[in-house]
Amino acid sequence: MNEMDELLQRLYRNSDEDLLREFKAAEAEVEAEGGPRPDPEGFERLWEKMVSEFHKDRPR
């Protein structure tokens, strides 16, 4: 396991299967939108989406 995978798993308590499922969902979303295009703000947009979904699923 690389350091990034390990960090994500510790931060978000995701298993390898969770990470793979999230990756495949993101990949399918990109394909549904017509494939990869240059998107300089893409990382920030995806990060905000992940953080939002993480907090949405957490009990308060």
Protein Blocks (a to p, Z undefined) as FASTA:
>chain_A
ZZklmmmmmmnopafklmmmmmmmmmmmmmmnnpaaddfklmmmmmmmmmmmmmmmpcZZ
